[in-house]
């Protein structure tokens, strides 16, 4: 039996090995590559993410990964009070075998559309994505979290610079993005450390940017014509 290291921060079920993190990235990127083939003009985040989860589960089954479960729209509850309010619903949650039985232990993935020169989308990526990890709304006390950027406007390099600037402005220079070796099926990958709450805890976020440019031609008219099947943005 391998003993976990004795460190003061967090719980054993919150910690993930490098192999586990790499497995998640591999599933996300391969699923995104397949999802891109079915993405349509103007498609929003929710239907993209549903396609992603379906493909991740198929890949998991094909690879015979029995120590991992994948769920979506995962409901987050504040157990410290009697309030019935739901804190939020994270887009994708992956839980490894050593995390089963602890509902607060998981690796959360928040998905957001981004685009080169699209200030509104890139703002949402930080303000409604990264910030949910920074406030502890998602991944409270966790060592890792994942932001999945659906890139609908290239080049990826310029939008990553924009997002890095926004993160440093919001959370300080220590939160700057650092390069990771990109997965073959990604456009780029970064990592950064974000302070979570006021207790001194730091959560490390992995930013994975994937190609969803078939959705790039969204217009008000095309969304209206497509109706509710286009999905919503969360």
C-alpha positions in Angstrom: 0.0 0.0 0.0 1.4 3.4 -1.0 1.0 6.1 1.7 0.0 9.6 0.6 2.4 12.3 1.6 1.8 14.1 4.9 1.1 17.7 3.9 -1.0 20.2 5.8 -3.2 21.5 3.0 -6.4 19.8 1.8 -7.6 16.3 2.0 -6.2 13.2 0.4 -9.2 12.8 -1.9 -8.5 16.3 -3.4 -5.0 15.3 -4.6 -4.4 14.0 -8.1 -1.4 12.3 -9.6 0.3 13.5 -12.7 -1.1 10.5 -14.5 -4.6 11.3 -13.5 -4.3 14.9 -14.7 -2.8 13.7 -18.0 -5.6 11.3 -18.4 -8.2 14.1 -18.0 -6.4 16.3 -20.5 -6.2 13.5 -23.0 -9.9 12.8 -22.7 -10.8 16.4 -23.1 -8.6 17.1 -26.1 -9.6 14.0 -28.0 -13.3 14.5 -27.2 -13.0 18.1 -28.4 -11.4 17.0 -31.7 -14.4 14.7 -32.3 -16.9 17.4 -31.1 -15.5 19.9 -33.6 -16.8 17.7 -36.4 -20.4 18.2 -35.3 -20.3 21.8 -34.1 -22.6 24.0 -36.2 -22.7 27.7 -37.0 -23.5 29.7 -33.9 -23.6 26.8 -31.5 -23.3 27.9 -27.9 -21.5 26.4 -24.9 -24.1 24.1 -23.5 -24.7 21.9 -26.6 -21.0 21.9 -27.3 -20.4 20.6 -23.8 -23.1 17.9 -24.1 -21.4 16.7 -27.2 -18.0 16.8 -25.3 -19.3 14.7 -22.4 -20.8 12.1 -24.6 -17.6 11.6 -26.5 -15.5 11.6 -23.3 -17.6 8.8 -22.0 -17.3 6.8 -25.2 -13.5 7.3 -25.1 -13.4 6.3 -21.5 -15.2 3.1 -22.3 -13.0 2.4 -25.3 -9.9 2.8 -23.2 -11.3 0.6 -20.4 -11.0 3.2 -17.7 -13.0 1.7 -14.9 -11.5 3.9 -12.1 -13.0 7.1 -13.4 -16.5 8.6 -13.7 -17.6 11.5 -15.9 -20.7 13.6 -15.1 -22.1 16.9 -16.2 -24.1 19.8 -14.7 -22.8 18.7 -11.3 -24.8 20.4 -8.6 -22.7 22.2 -5.9 -24.3 22.6 -2.5 -23.2 24.6 0.5 -23.3 22.1 3.4 -22.4 24.8 6.0 -26.0 26.1 6.2 -29.7 25.2 5.8 -30.1 27.4 2.7 -31.7 25.4 -0.2 -29.8 27.6 -2.7 -27.6 25.8 -5.3 -24.2 27.3 -5.5 -23.8 26.4 -9.1 -23.6 23.6 -11.7 -20.2 23.0 -13.1 -20.0 21.8 -16.7 -17.9 18.6 -16.4 -16.8 16.7 -13.3 -14.4 13.8 -13.3 -14.0 11.7 -10.2 -11.3 9.0 -9.7 -11.7 5.9 -7.6 -10.0 7.4 -4.6 -12.5 10.3 -4.6 -15.6 8.1 -4.6 -17.7 8.7 -1.5 -16.6 12.3 -1.0 -19.0 14.5 -3.0 -16.7 17.5 -2.5 -13.8 15.7 -4.2 -13.6 15.9 -8.0 -11.8 17.6 -10.8 -14.0 20.3 -12.2 -14.0 21.6 -15.8 -15.6 24.9 -16.7 -16.2 25.5 -20.4 -16.3 28.9 -22.1 -16.2 30.1 -25.6 -13.3 32.5 -26.4 -12.1 34.3 -29.5 -9.3 36.5 -30.8 -10.5 40.1 -30.6 -13.8 39.1 -28.8 -13.6 41.1 -25.7 -17.0 40.0 -24.4 -16.3 36.3 -24.6 -12.8 36.6 -23.2 -14.1 38.7 -20.3 -16.7 36.0 -19.5 -13.9 33.3 -19.6 -12.3 35.1 -16.6 -15.2 36.8 -14.8 -17.6 33.8 -15.1 -15.1 31.0 -15.4 -11.8 31.5 -13.6 -13.5 33.6 -11.0 -15.7 30.7 -9.9 -12.6 28.8 -9.0 -11.0 31.8 -7.4 -14.0 32.4 -5.1 -14.3 28.7 -4.2 -17.7 28.4 -5.8 -16.1 25.6 -7.8 -13.3 23.4 -6.5 -13.2 24.8 -2.9 -9.9 23.6 -1.3 -8.9 21.7 -4.4 -5.4 21.5 -5.8 -6.5 21.5 -9.4 -9.2 22.9 -11.7 -9.6 23.0 -15.5 -10.7 25.8 -17.8 -11.7 24.6 -21.3 -11.7 27.3 -23.9 -13.7 26.7 -27.0 -11.8 28.8 -29.5 -14.2 30.2 -32.1 -12.0 32.9 -33.6 -8.3 32.4 -34.4 -5.4 33.1 -33.9 -5.3 31.4 -30.5 -2.0 33.1 -29.6 -3.7 36.6 -29.4 -6.7 35.5 -27.4 -4.4 33.7 -24.9 -2.4 36.9 -24.4 -5.7 38.8 -23.8 -6.9 36.2 -21.3 -3.5 36.3 -19.5 -3.7 40.1 -19.2 -7.2 39.8 -17.8 -6.2 37.2 -15.2 -3.1 39.2 -14.1 -5.2 42.3 -13.7 -7.8 40.4 -11.6 -5.6 38.3 -9.5 -2.1 39.7 -9.6 1.2 39.0 -11.4 1.6 35.7 -9.5 -1.4 34.4 -11.4 0.2 34.9 -14.9 -0.2 32.0 -17.3 2.7 29.7 -17.9 3.2 27.4 -20.9 2.5 23.7 -20.9 3.4 21.3 -23.6 0.2 21.3 -25.7 -1.7 18.2 -26.4 -1.7 17.2 -30.1 -5.4 17.9 -30.3 -5.3 21.3 -28.6 -4.4 24.7 -29.9 -2.6 25.7 -26.7 -2.3 24.8 -23.0 -1.4 27.0 -20.1 -1.3 26.8 -16.3 -1.6 29.4 -13.6 -2.0 29.7 -9.9 -5.1 31.6 -8.5 -5.6 32.5 -4.9 -8.9 31.0 -3.6 -10.7 33.1 -1.0 -9.0 34.9 1.8 -7.5 31.9 3.6 -4.3 31.7 1.6 -5.2 28.6 -0.4 -4.0 28.4 -4.0 -5.7 26.5 -6.7 -3.8 25.6 -9.9 -5.8 25.9 -13.1 -5.0 24.2 -16.3 -6.2 26.2 -19.4 -6.9 24.0 -22.4 -7.8 25.8 -25.7 -9.4 23.7 -28.4 -10.6 24.5 -31.9 -14.3 25.1 -32.2 -14.1 27.5 -35.1 -17.1 26.0 -37.0 -19.2 27.9 -34.5 -17.5 31.2 -35.4 -20.2 32.7 -37.7 -22.8 33.2 -34.9 -25.1 36.2 -35.5 -28.2 37.4 -33.7 -30.2 36.4 -36.8 -28.8 32.9 -37.0 -29.3 32.3 -33.2 -32.9 33.5 -33.4 -33.7 31.4 -36.5 -32.2 28.3 -34.8 -34.4 28.6 -31.8 -33.9 26.7 -28.5 -31.8 24.0 -30.0 -28.9 26.3 -30.1 -28.7 26.0 -26.3 -27.8 28.6 -23.7 -24.6 30.1 -22.3 -23.7 29.4 -18.7 
